[in-house]
Amino acid sequence: MDDLKGKLLDVSMPITRDMTVYKNREEKRPQLEVLSNPRTGVTESVLHLYLHTGTHVDVPLHMIPGGDDIAGYNLNDMVTPCKVLDFTGIQEMVTITELKEKEIEKDDFILLKTGNSFRSIHNNIFNYDFVYLEKSGAEYLVRQGIKGVGIDSLGIERNQPGHPTHKILFNNKVIIMEGLLLKDVKEGLYTMFAAPLKIPGAEASPVRVLLSPRII
Ligand SMILES: [Zn+2]
């Protein structure tokens, strides 16, 4: 592990009041309430944070009543080898056609790098036309037997009535990661270190995601 020093890529969004939030909705803006006691000099703050703001993990309970919650997940599924796939040339959506051109195998954790990395997520203004994982792409990933998929937008799908991409993935226990910053990450093989908070009963959690050259 010693030689990882300086090689870790932090692909998580800073949590600030003016960060990009889904559809620019006010209630999704985080607020750090700094509680300082002037008498003792001690600070103990409260963070008001919507669980789907910033870089986060979604699990089945998000859309499937009675589905698995975030605390039930095995961290071995998120501290894991992963593959960053470059789809920056795609304008609208990632479908089975584009995915078939890449090597995707059982138990892969796939991170989709799209044009979003250069637009929506970095400029503090939500891009309604973000590139997303289309339903046929989700079905293909499930067939390949992947354990997780992440994307560089605050949603993994848009404009699909009934949220089929989420549901196809959740019904097959595929972990979804949203809000990744992949601008400076090249396509390739990495080891991912991601640990969502252990919140029993929650359908999502903020997560710090780090990528290193592949070591496991
Ligand atoms: Zn979410």
Residues whose N, C-alpha, C, O or C-beta is under 5 A from the ligand:
A	BS01	ZN	H52 D58 L154
